[in-house]
């Protein structure tokens, strides 16, 4: 037997509270809204160099939005990005979009490696007694097509997941000569290191994915789809 009036009230109100919570969590912003976001994966980029990035997005109606991102590399350098999004579908608290994205970055990244030495089992191994470091200075322009989804939570927060594919104009200056790079261990063993440490100017394909987390500044009324 339940004797507490408070417990009885909570039991009776729990379906209502749950329904309200589910409804509020599914609302997407109404009319124009602005998002201030960060890109946390940039801090984990050990190949190109870690960076801190902050951006702003503005949607002026239920179909179109523009955004811009700026950032600095922890070693040396900067980046900026601008794009436009066309939303084509909305389900509960999720909106899907296609877009076009342009990014430019310039940065200097230091690579740490070791000379290789003969090894009886592997053929060769890193020689820990002979470390070597060299720098990569890169000037990059990227133009991508983007597909992504924005997932909103309680009008205030949004997580944005996206994938991009396009073309990249890459200029790179490597401080070490090719003859030295050919003697390094990780340059041979790691495909990422090998691709990254290539000097010269060239067009190359670009494929990337990312995540953004943002704070939404918007009204609370839902758009009708």
N, C-alpha and C positions, 0 to 999 in steps of 0.2 A: 504494500500500500504506500502511495506517495503522499507524504505529509507536508512537504514544503511548498507553499504557494509560489515561490520564485521558480522552483523546478517545474511545477505545472505550467507556469506561464511560458517558460523557455521551450518546453516540449510543444506547446500549442503554437508558438510563434516561429519555431525553427523552419517549417516549410516556407513561410513567408519571407523570412530573412534569407534563406538559401536562394529562393527565386529572385529576390532583389539583388543579391550579390552576383548571381549568374548574369542577370540582365545588365547590371552596371559594368561588369567586366567585359561585355561584348560590344559596348558602344564604341564607335569610331567617331573622331571629331566632326563637328558640324561646320559647314561653311569654311571660311578661311582659317587656317591654323599655321603655327610656326613650331618647329622642332629644333632644339639645340642638342647636338649629339656628339659622342666620342667614338673613336674606332679603336677598340682595345687590342685587336689582333696586330696592329702596327707595332706595338711594344714587344711582341714576340717574334718579329721578323729578324732572325739571325743571319739570313742570307744576304739581304740587301742593306741591312742596318736598321736598328730599332729607332722608332720615332714616336712623337706624341702628336695627336691630331684632334682638332676640334672643328665642328662644322655647324651650319645652319641650313634648314630647309623650310621653304614656305610653299604651301598649297593655297592657291587663290580660289579654287573651286574644287568640285568633287572629281575632276578628271585630270588636272594638271598640277605639277609642282616643280619647283626649281630648287637646287641646292648648291652649296659651295663648301669646300673643306680646305683648311690651311694647317700646316704642321711644320715642325722642325725635327731634324735628325739629331740624335744625342751626340754623335761624333761631330759631324759638320754637314750642314745642308738644310734645304727647305723643300716643301712641296705645296702645290695647290691643285684643287680639282673643282670642276664645275659641271653640272649636268642638268638634264630635264627629264621628268618622269611623266608617263601617260598611264593613268590607272585604267584598267579595263574590267576589273571584277572585284566584288567585295562579298565576303562571307563572314557573318558574325563580326568578329573583331579583327579580321585580316583583310588587307587590300593587296592586290597583285598588280604589277606594272611592267611595262617595257620602257626603256629609256636610252639616251645617248649620253656618254660620259667622256669628258676630256680631262687629262691629268698631265701635269708637268712637274718633274722633280729634278733637282740637282743635289748630289751629295757625294761625300767622300767616306768610304768604308775601309777599315783595316782588316785584312785577312791574316789569320794566324795559322801557320803550317809548320811542317818538319821536312827536312830532307829524308829521302828514303834510303834504306840500307838492305843488303841481301838477307834473306831469311830462309832457313832450310825447309820449312813447311809451306810458307805462303809465297815464296819467291822473293818478296821484299816486304819490309815493315817500316814504320816510322822510326827515325833515329831521334830519340828524345834528347840526345846531347847536342843536336844541331837544329834548334828552332829557327824559324824564318818568318818574317812578317812583310807584307807589301800592301800598298793602298790601291784602291779602285776609285777613280773619279768618274762619275757618270752624269750625263745630261740626257734626260729622257722625256719624250713626248708620246702620249698614249691616247688613242681614240678607240673607244669600245662601245659595243651594244650591250645593254644591261637588261637582265631579267631579275626581278626580286619580289619580295613580299614584306609588307609592314604589318606587324602584329601589335595592336594597341591593348593597353590594360588600364581600365578605370580612367579614361580621358587624359591621364597625366603622363603615361610612360609608353614607349614604343621600342620594339626590337625590330631591326631591319636586317634581313638576310638577302644577299644578292650574289649573282655570278655574272662575270663579264667576259667577253671575247672580242678581239679586234686586232689592231696592228700597233706596233710600237717602233718609233724611231729612236735608236739607242746609240749614243756616242760614249765611248769609254776610253780612258787613259789609265794604263796599268803601270805602276812604278817599277815592276820587275821585268827583265827581258824574258822572251819566250824560252830561251835556253835554260834559264833558272827555273821557270815554271814547270818545265818538263822533268825536272829532277825532284820535284816535291811529291810527297806521299798523298795528301788529300786531294791535290789537284788531279791526280790520276784515279783515285778511288771513288771520289764523290762526283756524280754527274752535275749536281748543283754548283759545286765549286768550279768545275770545268767550264760550264756554260757561263757562269758569272764572270770569270776572269778571262775575258776575250776582248782585246783592244780593238779600236776602230769604230767606224760609223756604219750602221746597217739597219735595214728594216727587218723586224722579226715578229712572229705572231705573239699575241698577248692573251693569256687566259688567267683569270684571277677570281677569287671569291672573298667575301668579307662579311663582317657583322658590325652593325652600329647599334648603340643604345642611346636613347634620347629622352628628353623631358619635353612634353607637349604643352604648348600654351594655346588653348582653344576654348570655344564655348562648349557646352555640354549637350547640345541638341544633336540628334543623329541625322545624317543625310538619308534621304530616301532614294533607293535604287530600284 
